[in-house]
């Protein structure tokens, strides 16, 4: 009874807010966070035709989730030549990752991409009625009441992959615990990314959790274009370099100040900033108060440039291949926080630092232990970078590697759900 009331309240509220959500989508497009093509798709309107036959829909909200599940999609394509696939994303950067990396998968022609509909009853119903998936796979913490209710009503099998729930998220559901329990009980198969996440999901009302593993820990190394790397190395030469990767609004001022401190000790040091959202490149360049080269414009740094902004999609692995110290963003005071995956630069042999806001990746950071430095201020960052550049800090040694068996196990579980329908 409690879950029905809360579910109806959520559904009604989302319906009432539909005009505001339309306006918000338009505002997001003006800020470069949506595209003209994505707006109708966010309302559940398809931009391409549905392929014939059985279809699996997988939703990965952002870049990290998308990279983690691409090997699972590849395994499904190999295991079942008759199955078609729909992958949806919630950000433009994640969509770019799909379009960039999908062609590397065998039989990638059987995969379609769309932007995910917002959790408005009419929009999710329109989306599901058009695509008619046999299985819906949600990644990490994409728990949307209207979508899950619509899948349950249509008897569509639900799976949760790399399920994640933080203490903060669980506490946030405390006033709607019965709704959370009702949603989690709808999943036919759940994979949790850690024992801690499994415990919180179980406490929230999940049924049997069949697999505990983290697809991000077993992901492929980030790709790197050797020809582009040669160009970059030639432009940089022997200059000392450090990287601030996946930065968010509110962090770049601190990072630029740290760069100034570093150059007091090493005058030719180069700061490379890789914003999490590439459209922010011009905004970050303006913060530097001098003409700043941007990779999105094909510009390489000269010997006089102190900062280089690398504002393209899918090139992070290229810059990690430089082997420079990497500070991971979305973690410093001044931003919303949550952190980013430290295993990606660590696999490339980079020294890794982060701010204190790492709730989304605590397990990965814990696995690296003291190989990660935690910094808060520009002074902290400068001190760490200088210690790395003077070879006082060595890069972490990782035993992690791509694990096709894990991706195959997940793929087999998802396919099994489709056969039961």
Secondary structure, 3 states (H helix, E strand, C coil): CHHHHHHHHHHHHHHHCHHHHHHHHHHHHHCCCCCHHHHHHHCCCCCCCCCCCCEEEEEECCHHHHHHHHHHHHHHHHHCCCCEEEEEECCHHHHHHHHHHHHHCCCHHHEEEEECCCCCHHHHHHHHHHHCCCEEEEECCCCCHHHHHHHHHCCCEEEEEEECCCHHHHHHCHHHHHHHHHHHCCCCEEEECCHHHHHHHHHHCCCCCCEECCCCCCCCCCCCCHHHHHHHHHHHCCCCEEEEEEECCCCHHHHHHHHHHHHHHCCCCEEEEEECCHHHHHHHHHHCCCCCEEHHHCCCCCCCCCEEECCCCCCHHHHHCCCCEEEECCCCCCCCCCCCCHHHHHHCCCCEEECCCCHHHHHHHHHHHHHEEECCCHHHHHHHHHHHHCCCCCCCCCCCCCCHHHHHHHHHHHHHHHHHC
